[in-house]
């Protein structure tokens, strides 16, 4: 039994074995083991609910893998609305022939991150499709969290400071480099990580951002343009305060990308009341010294994002467009 | 704009357009339109949480399509634990080149079923993968429901009657017939449907089954063997009480399948206290006249399922095994 076969997804004895002997080994909790059609949970108050499918290639990359990203990504989406992540579902779509070793590495990675974040994987589904009908493995995770302090995109106010939790574009750069078989001579790693501890640290210090958003597909440009459009606000950014690692800048220059457009998987943007912004920055810097205040909301009209370079020259930071980079997450 | 392009999944302007102009047109509700990273919901008491990925081929089949099945399937999983389905997430993985027409037909189908069942699609995700990296479209739905009366697999008691809500194996037969390009000269349709109204009708009549399970992949055999193993019970079935349509039997005989092993997508098995079984049957028959009492739990040991034919001859109904039929749902 070295590779996943079609019969592992057939709903019969082999699927039962795969679930009981392998999947339950890693996702071990009482709720999952009840084997009901749905998990039964008890949460009081408001809840957050989010979903993401992960199709990243390669499935193992510097700083993470599709398992890690699939758990972190949904944890992060829950955190961004001010929720404490509690429960995840997982749906595997596996290409016939995936090795058990690879699958087990992915399960192990998911289990580790879930445990570190005190999150339980409570329901799941496994499909196997014939060779050539998907690419190794796709993973969907959906998540439920308990709202600690509700944070919504619509609440960004004029004069809010815009902060970022670290340097940008590392995940996108790692993936594009792996994809194009550039030989990375650095130890550049994806920023893929859970943001739960950072968000909880802000809350413990009574910092409640007006809005938060992890800058995944479409990068910083997409988040800020979405915010500008949704709230009809104008955001001014100082280019020099946005940190980009040298290796990332090298890859961007080589391949013609803007770091603002490239995906992050553990870096988030915050809109914060000015009075809280310095304290927030201090807290963010405990996790990544490249965190910084990168700009502010300068008007409650116009729906646009402006980038000012060190010489004072301004340009629009547009919504990313075209085929950025498929299968980044 | 006739086909889905890679750029529709890139996180940039094109994806934004696809979501705002097409997806929001069909999944129109206030929660989704807040465009937060997670939907924010309020539910009191116990909740049910379930997930399924759908990879069925062909994506349009007699009696349904991948959109209908993806909404009904998760609604049904929630109903099976005694929950009223309330909220769904949807994750699309689309192969570059899928036509907008086909995608819109799927969205329309999902929207229709969700509305009929008073279920809101509150969060979603869209990925596009290059041609040849998936097959047209895969859909994950996860769902949240409010527990009305908790129903769990572990509660099946000795002497319970086993009921089924209709004739079996229609979905599996329709898919295998479409797959092998048999020319169906009948109007055989998949049983694909939501079970919400049936379960709610049982509850309204104070019928609370000990357990319920929709007999999808692995069919009736898988459900009953899982129940027998989990509860260490012995189940005796009367073969002649299990209805199979003639066309279904024909397909099974032609292709060497057992109808007990073939998938259903809107037919469920119930374990019911003897005193309630006749009333339950009456209610089930209002929805499908082929509903019947098919057997009973005859022992609280042995973990096995026995099938008795009209001549009184008994055999074990085994767990299905091998490559039943890939991509049935």
Interface residues (C-beta under 8 A of the other chain):
Chain A: X5 X6 X7 X9 X10 X11 X12 X13 X14 X15 X16 X34 X35 X36 X37 X38 X39 X40 X41 X42 X43 X44 X45 X46 X47 X48 X49 X50 X51 X52 X53 X54 X55 X76 X77 X78 X80 X81 X83 X87 X89 X90 X91 X92 X93 X122 X123 X124 X125 X127 X128 X129 X130 X132 X133 X134 X135 X138 X140 X142 X143 X144 X145 X147 X150 X152 X153 X154 X212 X213 X214 X216 X217 X218 X219 X222 X226 X230 X261 X263 X319 X320 X321 X322 X323 X324 X325 X326 X327 X328
Chain B: X5 X6 X7 X9 X10 X11 X12 X13 X14 X15 X16 X34 X35 X36 X37 X38 X39 X40 X41 X42 X43 X44 X45 X46 X47 X48 X49 X50 X51 X52 X53 X54 X55 X76 X77 X78 X80 X81 X83 X87 X89 X90 X91 X92 X93 X122 X123 X124 X125 X127 X128 X129 X130 X132 X133 X134 X135 X138 X140 X142 X143 X144 X145 X147 X150 X152 X153 X154 X212 X213 X214 X216 X217 X218 X219 X222 X226 X230 X261 X263 X319 X320 X321 X322 X323 X324 X325 X326 X327 X328
